[in-house]
Amino acid sequence: SLAALGSAMQADLVNAAMVCVLVALLEAVTEATLSFVDKRLRSCITVPVTMVALADGRMIEASDLKKGMTYLVRVGDAIPTDGSVVKGQALVDESRLTGEAVPVSKDVGSKVRSGAVLQAGFLEVVADGAVEASFQNRIQDAVREAKNTESHTQEVVAKFAVWYTPAIILVAVAVAVAQKNLTQFLVIIVAGCPCAILGAAPFAHAAAIAVLAKRHNLLVKETSALESLARLNWLGIDKTGTITTGQFAMMNMKCVVSEFKDSDVLKWAASVESKDNHPIARSVVQSFTGCMATFVATQGLPQVTNFTRQGRCGVMGSVDGHWIRVGNADFLSTEDITLDGEALTLHSDWSKMGTVLFVTVDEKIAAVILMVDSLRTDAQATISMLRELGVEPVMLSGDKGPAAHAVAAKVGIDTVHFG
């Protein structure tokens, strides 16, 4: 403003107009860029839902959906708002919300969150609230707040500008008075303008938050976290689903009793695990059904009653008149089941290769299962890159020591916290 006014006072209308045009152009570019950032954030966080089918056959706008209404979700539909399943069974893709690539099985009693997409089956869901109060909207609000938060650099620059701007004006006035030359005043004002300094950090932070969300599915809560990464020395990395794909495969199964068929034991284990959402649980189900979509479509697993999850160790429930448990060695210990004989030998041999599960039928160990999770193709290269940046990776795993250390050794991680 001062530069344009000064040029006009000197009858240099061309330069005055150029200053105004340049300022307007800069503001337009900044506004367009920030608008582009907002659009990218919305596109990567939200799955737009305009119309919702209710259980009574009516179609309503998503904005009219209220707490207590029952709505339908079919294949390909995005869940409009959080709720509880009252009918149906389906596979739900929650990768936009959790980063977990493997679809999650949902049935009666399960909770669903807005933004997830149905891949197979169908669901009737009772809404927990309106779309505006959904999980997806809360994530979107959190990211918008993050974009507007100030980092330490921005705070320092803002404090600096409080003193810098008046100082530049005083210097410009002093030079202009001393030399009796208004042009010198304008040159100093334009050259010393702090706008670029003040605008650089917010612009860079907003762009970084958008890129992280769009390309890497990373949501940054505060812009100060971006700057903290430059001072990072150690990074804790979860094993399952981060270093590995999180898609387990059953490499081996051995029945250690003669009174049950292998197929029956696996079917009972898959039935109980179908009520859980851990990657290993879903892989056990896939080992029996061959395909989760087929499982949902054919209802091929028997009914489970009295399902219970014992922390991260295992699950149990009643299937076909038998009490079935599926879990690790710690789970057996908490359930007062002795690990001995062939099951103990298999555990000692297989624990170095992957995750070992035990299936018990009516208080007796019936089978031992070896589940192996494959490494991500870029895991080793990523670990090497972290070290080049001066960051030491630490692997975190709920597995036992031998399995955790085996994975760590493959990708070059020295420090492991397990169990």
C-alpha positions in Angstrom: 0.0 0.0 0.0 2.8 2.4 0.9 4.7 1.5 -2.3 1.7 2.1 -4.5 0.8 5.3 -2.7 4.3 6.6 -3.0 4.5 5.8 -6.7 1.2 7.6 -7.3 2.5 10.6 -5.3 5.5 10.8 -7.7 3.1 10.6 -10.7 4.6 7.2 -11.6 1.3 5.6 -12.3 2.8 2.6 -14.2 4.8 1.4 -11.2 1.9 2.1 -8.9 -0.3 -0.1 -11.0 2.4 -2.8 -11.3 2.7 -3.0 -7.5 -1.1 -3.3 -7.1 -1.2 -6.0 -9.8 1.7 -8.0 -8.3 0.1 -7.9 -4.8 -3.3 -8.9 -6.1 -1.7 -11.7 -8.2 0.2 -13.0 -5.1 -3.0 -13.0 -3.0 -4.9 -14.8 -5.8 -2.1 -17.5 -6.1 -2.1 -18.0 -2.4 -5.9 -18.3 -2.2 -6.0 -20.7 -5.1 -3.2 -22.9 -3.6 -4.9 -23.0 -0.1 -8.2 -23.8 -1.8 -6.5 -26.6 -3.7 -5.0 -27.9 -0.4 -8.5 -27.9 1.2 -9.9 -29.9 -1.8 -7.1 -32.5 -1.6 -7.7 -32.9 2.2 -11.5 -33.4 1.7 -10.9 -35.9 -1.2 -8.5 -38.1 0.8 -10.4 -37.9 4.1 -14.1 -38.1 3.1 -16.1 -40.3 0.9 -19.0 -38.2 -0.3 -22.5 -39.5 0.4 -25.5 -37.5 -0.9 -28.4 -40.0 -0.6 -29.1 -42.7 2.0 -31.5 -45.7 1.6 -33.6 -46.3 4.8 -34.8 -49.7 5.9 -38.4 -48.8 5.2 -37.6 -48.2 1.5 -37.4 -44.4 1.5 -34.5 -42.4 0.1 -33.4 -39.3 2.0 -30.5 -36.9 1.8 -27.6 -37.7 4.0 -27.9 -34.4 5.8 -31.4 -35.5 7.0 -30.2 -38.7 8.6 -30.9 -38.6 12.4 -30.0 -40.6 15.4 -32.0 -43.8 15.7 -32.8 -44.1 12.0 -32.1 -47.5 10.3 -30.4 -47.3 7.0 -29.2 -49.8 4.4 -25.6 -50.2 3.1 -25.0 -52.3 0.0 -21.9 -53.3 -2.0 -19.9 -50.2 -3.0 -21.8 -47.9 -0.7 -19.9 -45.7 1.8 -21.2 -45.7 5.3 -22.8 -42.2 5.9 -22.6 -42.0 9.7 -21.5 -44.1 12.7 -23.9 -46.8 13.9 -24.6 -50.3 15.1 -25.4 -53.3 12.8 -28.8 -54.7 13.5 -29.1 -57.0 10.4 -26.8 -58.6 7.8 -23.2 -59.5 7.4 -20.5 -57.8 5.3 -16.9 -57.1 4.5 -16.0 -53.4 5.2 -13.0 -51.6 3.8 -11.8 -49.2 6.6 -8.4 -48.4 4.9 -9.2 -44.7 4.7 -9.9 -44.6 8.4 -7.3 -47.0 9.9 -4.8 -47.6 7.1 -5.5 -51.4 7.5 -5.7 -52.8 4.0 -7.5 -56.1 4.9 -11.3 -55.7 5.0 -13.1 -56.2 8.3 -16.0 -58.6 8.8 -19.1 -56.9 10.4 -22.3 -58.6 11.6 -25.1 -58.0 14.1 -23.8 -56.0 17.1 -20.7 -54.7 15.3 -20.0 -51.0 15.2 -19.4 -49.2 11.9 -17.8 -45.9 11.2 -18.6 -43.3 8.5 -16.2 -43.3 5.6 -15.8 -47.0 5.4 -16.9 -48.7 2.2 -18.8 -52.0 1.9 -17.1 -54.6 -0.3 -19.3 -57.6 0.1 -22.7 -58.5 1.7 -25.2 -56.0 3.1 -25.9 -54.3 6.4 -28.8 -52.6 8.2 -27.4 -50.0 10.6 -29.0 -47.9 13.3 -27.4 -44.4 13.2 -25.7 -43.3 16.4 -26.1 -39.6 15.3 -26.2 -37.2 12.4 -23.7 -37.1 9.6 -22.2 -33.9 11.1 -21.3 -35.8 14.3 -19.7 -38.8 12.6 -16.2 -40.1 12.9 -15.4 -39.0 9.3 -16.4 -35.4 10.1 -14.4 -35.4 13.3 -11.3 -36.5 11.4 -11.9 -33.8 8.8 -12.3 -31.1 11.5 -9.1 -32.3 13.2 -7.1 -31.9 10.0 -8.6 -28.5 9.3 -7.6 -27.4 12.8 -4.1 -28.8 12.3 -3.8 -26.7 9.1 -4.6 -23.6 11.1 -2.4 -24.2 14.1 0.9 -22.3 14.4 4.2 -24.0 14.7 7.2 -22.8 16.7 8.7 -21.2 13.6 5.5 -19.3 12.9 5.3 -18.0 16.4 9.0 -16.8 16.3 8.4 -15.1 12.9 5.3 -13.4 14.2 7.1 -12.0 17.2 10.0 -10.9 15.0 7.6 -9.1 12.6 6.1 -7.1 15.5 9.5 -5.3 15.8 10.8 -5.8 12.3 8.1 -3.9 10.4 8.2 -0.7 12.4 12.0 -0.8 12.3 12.0 -1.0 8.4 9.6 1.9 8.3 11.8 4.0 10.6 14.9 3.2 8.5 13.1 4.0 5.3 11.9 7.4 6.7 15.4 8.2 8.1 17.1 7.5 4.7 14.4 9.4 2.8 14.8 12.4 5.1 18.6 12.3 5.0 18.8 12.0 1.2 15.6 14.0 0.6 14.6 11.3 -1.9 11.2 9.6 -1.7 12.3 6.9 -4.1 14.8 5.6 -1.6 12.0 5.3 1.0 9.9 3.2 -1.5 12.9 1.0 -2.3 13.5 0.2 1.3 9.8 -0.4 2.0 9.4 -2.8 -0.9 12.7 -4.7 -0.2 12.1 -5.0 3.5 8.5 -6.1 3.3 7.9 -9.1 5.7 5.0 -10.5 3.8 7.0 -13.3 2.2 8.5 -14.3 5.6 5.2 -14.3 7.4 3.4 -16.3 4.6 6.1 -18.9 3.8 5.6 -21.1 6.9 1.7 -21.4 6.8 1.9 -22.0 3.0 4.5 -24.8 3.4 2.8 -26.4 6.3 -0.6 -26.5 4.7 0.9 -28.1 1.5 2.8 -30.6 3.6 -0.3 -31.7 5.6 -2.2 -32.2 2.3 0.5 -34.2 0.7 0.9 -36.5 3.7 -2.8 -37.1 3.9 -3.3 -37.6 0.2 -0.3 -39.7 -0.7 0.5 -41.5 2.5 -2.7 -41.5 4.5 -1.0 -39.7 7.4 -3.1 -37.2 9.4 -1.0 -34.6 11.2 -2.7 -33.2 14.3 -0.5 -30.1 14.8 1.9 -28.3 12.4 4.5 -28.3 15.2 4.7 -32.0 14.7 6.2 -31.5 11.2 9.0 -29.5 12.7 9.6 -32.0 15.5 10.4 -34.6 12.9 13.6 -32.8 12.1 14.7 -33.4 15.7 13.6 -37.1 15.7 16.2 -39.6 17.0 14.2 -42.8 17.5 11.1 -44.0 15.7 8.9 -46.8 17.1 7.4 -48.9 14.3 4.7 -51.5 14.7 5.5 -54.9 13.1 2.2 -56.2 11.9 0.8 -54.1 9.0 3.7 -51.7 9.0 6.9 -53.6 8.5 4.9 -56.6 7.3 1.8 -56.6 5.1 -0.6 -57.6 7.9 -1.9 -60.4 5.6 -1.0 -63.6 7.4 -1.0 -67.0 5.7 -1.4 -70.4 7.4 1.9 -72.1 6.6 1.1 -75.3 8.7 -1.4 -76.9 10.9 -1.0 -80.0 12.9 -3.8 -81.8 14.8 -2.4 -83.3 18.0 -5.5 -85.4 18.9 -7.2 -88.2 17.1 -10.8 -87.7 18.0 -11.4 -84.6 15.8 -10.9 -84.1 12.1 -8.5 -81.4 10.9 -11.3 -79.8 8.9 -13.6 -79.6 11.9 -11.0 -78.1 14.1 -10.1 -75.5 11.5 -13.8 -74.7 11.0 -14.4 -74.2 14.7 -11.3 -72.0 15.0 -12.4 -69.9 12.0 -15.9 -69.6 13.4 -14.6 -68.1 16.7 -12.0 -65.9 14.9 -14.7 -64.5 12.5 -16.0 -62.5 15.5 -12.6 -60.8 15.9 -11.0 -58.1 13.7 -7.3 -58.8 14.3 -5.3 -59.5 11.0 -4.4 -63.0 12.3 -8.1 -63.7 13.0 -9.2 -62.7 9.5 -6.4 -64.8 8.0 -7.5 -67.9 10.0 -11.0 -67.4 8.5 -9.6 -67.1 5.1 -7.6 -70.3 5.6 -10.9 -72.2 6.1 -13.1 -70.4 3.6 -10.5 -69.6 0.9 -12.2 -66.2 0.4 -13.8 -63.8 2.9 -16.4 -62.8 0.2 -17.4 -66.4 -0.1 -17.8 -66.7 3.6 -20.1 -63.7 3.8 -22.2 -64.9 0.8 -22.6 -68.5 1.8 -22.8 -68.2 5.6 -20.5 -71.2 5.7 -19.4 -71.0 9.3 -21.4 -72.3 12.3 -23.0 -69.9 14.8 -20.8 -68.7 17.7 -22.3 -68.0 21.1 -20.7 -66.5 24.3 -17.8 -65.0 22.3 -15.1 -63.5 24.5 -11.8 -61.8 23.7 -8.9 -62.2 26.2 -6.9 -59.0 25.6 -4.4 -59.5 22.7 -3.8 -63.2 23.6 -6.8 -65.1 22.2 -10.5 -65.5 21.7 -13.1 -68.2 22.8 -16.7 -69.1 22.3 -19.1 -72.0 22.0 -19.4 -73.7 18.5 -21.4 -76.8 17.7 -21.6 -77.8 21.3 -17.9 -77.4 22.0 -16.0 -74.7 23.9 -13.4 -73.5 21.5 -10.3 -71.4 22.3 -7.8 -69.9 19.8 -4.8 -68.1 21.0 -1.1 -68.1 21.9 0.9 -69.8 24.6 0.1 -67.0 27.1 -3.6 -67.5 26.4 -3.3 -71.2 27.4 -1.5 -70.2 30.6 -4.3 -67.7 31.6 -6.8 -70.4 30.9 -4.9 -73.0 33.0 -4.3 -75.3 30.0 -1.0 -77.1 30.1 1.3 -76.9 27.1 3.1 -80.2 26.8 3.8 -83.2 24.5 3.7 -82.7 20.8 2.1 -79.3 21.1 5.1 -78.0 23.1 7.6 -79.5 20.6 5.8 -77.8 17.7 5.7 -74.5 19.6 9.5 -74.6 20.1 10.1 -75.4 16.5 7.6 -73.1 14.8 8.0 -70.0 17.1 11.2 -69.0 15.2 9.3 -68.9 11.9 6.2 -67.0 12.7 3.2 -66.7 15.0 2.0 -69.9 16.7 -1.6 -70.4 17.6 -3.3 -73.2 19.6 -6.8 -74.4 19.1 -8.4 -76.1 22.2 -11.6 -78.1 22.1 -13.3 -78.6 25.5 -10.2 -77.9 27.6 -7.9 -80.0 25.4 -5.3 -78.8 22.9 -6.5 -80.1 19.6 -4.3 -78.4 17.0 -1.3 -76.1 16.5 -1.3 -73.5 13.7 1.7 -71.6 12.2 0.8 -68.2 10.8 3.4 -66.3 8.8 3.2 -62.6 7.8 5.2 -61.5 4.7 7.4 -58.4 4.7 6.4 -55.3 2.8 8.5 -55.0 -0.3 9.9 -51.6 0.6 10.4 -52.3 4.3 14.2 -52.8 4.2 14.8 -49.8 1.9 12.7 -47.6 4.3 14.7 -48.7 7.3 17.9 -47.9 5.5 16.6 -44.5 4.5 15.6 -43.7 8.2 19.2 -44.5 9.3 20.6 -42.2 6.6 18.4 -39.5 8.1 19.9 -40.2 11.5 16.8 -41.9 12.9 17.2 -45.2 14.7 14.1 -47.5 14.1 12.7 -49.6 17.0 10.3 -52.4 16.2 7.2 -52.9 18.4 5.4 -56.2 18.4 3.0 -58.2 20.5 4.6 -61.5 19.3 7.0 -63.6 21.2 10.8 -62.8 21.1 11.9 -65.3 18.4 9.3 -64.4 15.8 9.8 -60.6 16.5 13.6 -60.8 16.3 13.4 -62.9 13.1 11.4 -60.2 11.3 13.6 -57.4 12.7 16.8 -59.2 11.4 15.3 -59.4 7.9 14.9 -55.6 7.6 17.9 -54.6 9.7 16.4 -53.4 12.9 18.5 -53.9 16.0 16.2 -52.8 18.8 13.0 -54.8 19.4 10.3 -54.5 22.1 8.0 -57.6 22.1 5.4 -59.4 24.1 
